[in-house]
């Protein structure tokens, strides 16, 4: 469990982000996938990341510090946000610059809506990550919205599709912000990578 998480800073340029002296975990997904809700569930702080019914609320690289030991990063979503083409282009440059240059980034959690069949936007993004050597972990969200069997079927479809992109299918977690499913597994995973980061220093 994460005992304390605090907001640090928002930036539009990875070069202005906090000193990369702590391990870092980024969260990204389509604009309505429940990213802020997941971050708040993981940190047990309902008001940490701003939640909005309007897609595209997150527009900057937002850094939070967890237990004084690692960074959680909330990145702008991709997909449905109703914003200008210019702003979308700026977001894309900002996100790609961050993901390919942030040296302390341990994993990028790509959030996938477990209620849906594989979506083109998600597949395009994980393909870009694979092509650019960005380490990703899939996080299926909203698992409480459908039956266990339906969620399992949708995940199997997505993982089967991902095999056309990766030689080895990426690690994945199943979560629900409403019922806290996956919180312990995901935070344990981040804690393990954090320990490995410091052991190598």
Secondary structure, DSSP 8 states (H G I E B T S, - for coil): ----EEEEEEESSGGGS--S-SEEEEEEEBTTS-HHHHHHHHHT-TTSS---SSTT---SEEEEEETTTEEEEE---BSS----HHHHHHHHHHHHHHHHH-TTEEEEEEEEETTSS--HHHHHHHHHHHHTT--EEEEEE-GGGS-HHHHHHHHHHHHHHHTTT-SS---EEE-BTTTTBTHHHHHHHHHHHHHHHHHT-
